[in-house]
Amino acid sequence: MPQLITSPSRIPVPGGKTIDEYVGRVSTGTGGVSVAMMVAPAGWTEPAQTPEFDEVTLVLRGVVRVEHGDGAFDVAPGQAVLTRAGETVRYSTAEEAAYVAICVPAFAPELARRAE
């Protein structure tokens, strides 16, 4: 039977970014995929990560900067980026940005393999 998801689970993270997970390990116990809405404040950045999952990031508002081994590029509203498991990336924003992240398999903090 289809499952209506009326409210996401808020996943706490430092730095002022919000993660509202609609489908995934926290909200629905789904390990195969996660879908989350994120809002990152202006000037937000996170440590580099080499995740164990593929991630599609679809930008809805603002610009998300993606740094990678060969350089960096900006992802604008209406654009998406696909990062594959094992690639090292670092995300940041100069202005507030809203985006949807889809991870396969589902996101888990320990699978992100963030630099310390």
C-alpha positions in Angstrom: 0.0 0.0 0.0 1.4 3.5 -0.8 2.6 5.5 2.2 1.6 9.1 2.4 4.4 11.2 4.1 2.9 14.2 5.6 5.8 15.5 7.6 9.5 14.8 7.3 12.0 14.0 10.0 14.4 16.8 10.8 18.0 15.6 11.0 20.2 17.8 13.2 23.4 19.1 11.6 25.7 21.9 12.7 26.2 25.1 10.8 22.6 26.3 10.4 21.6 24.0 7.6 18.3 22.1 7.9 17.8 18.6 6.6 14.2 17.4 6.3 14.2 13.7 5.3 11.0 12.5 3.7 12.2 9.0 2.8 15.2 7.3 4.3 16.7 5.6 7.2 15.5 8.1 9.8 12.0 8.9 8.5 10.7 5.6 7.0 13.4 3.0 7.8 14.2 2.8 4.1 17.8 1.8 3.4 17.8 1.8 -0.4 17.1 5.5 -1.0 16.7 8.7 0.8 15.0 11.9 -0.3 15.6 15.1 1.7 14.9 18.8 1.4 17.7 21.0 2.5 18.1 24.7 3.2 21.6 26.0 3.7 22.2 29.5 5.0 24.4 32.1 3.2 28.1 31.3 3.8 27.5 27.7 4.8 30.1 25.1 4.1 30.7 21.5 5.2 33.8 19.3 5.4 34.9 17.4 2.3 33.3 14.0 2.1 33.9 10.7 0.2 30.4 9.1 0.6 29.5 5.5 0.1 26.4 6.5 -1.8 25.5 8.1 -5.1 23.8 11.5 -4.6 21.7 13.7 -6.9 21.4 17.3 -5.7 18.7 19.3 -7.4 18.9 23.0 -6.7 15.6 24.8 -6.2 16.8 28.2 -5.0 20.2 29.9 -4.6 23.5 28.3 -5.8 25.4 25.3 -4.5 29.1 25.3 -5.0 30.6 21.8 -5.6 34.4 21.4 -5.1 35.9 18.1 -6.4 39.3 16.7 -7.3 39.4 18.4 -10.7 38.2 21.9 -9.6 34.8 23.3 -8.7 31.5 24.5 -10.3 28.3 26.1 -9.3 24.9 24.4 -9.5 22.1 27.0 -10.2 18.3 26.7 -9.7 16.9 24.1 -12.1 20.2 22.3 -12.4 21.4 19.1 -10.7 24.6 17.4 -9.9 25.3 13.7 -9.7 28.1 12.6 -7.5 29.1 9.0 -7.4 30.1 6.8 -4.4 33.8 7.2 -3.7 34.2 10.7 -5.2 35.4 13.3 -2.8 33.3 16.4 -2.8 32.7 19.5 -0.7 29.5 21.6 -0.8 29.1 25.3 0.1 26.8 28.3 -0.5 27.5 32.0 -0.8 23.8 32.8 -0.5 20.9 30.9 1.1 20.1 27.8 -1.1 17.3 25.2 -1.1 17.8 21.9 -2.7 16.6 18.3 -2.8 19.1 15.5 -2.2 18.5 11.9 -3.3 21.0 9.3 -2.1 21.3 5.6 -3.2 21.7 3.8 -0.9 20.1 6.0 1.7 22.1 8.7 3.5 23.6 7.9 6.9 26.2 10.0 8.7 28.7 7.2 8.9 28.3 6.6 5.1 29.1 10.2 4.2 32.7 9.7 5.4 33.3 13.4 6.1 36.8 14.7 6.7 37.6 15.7 10.2 
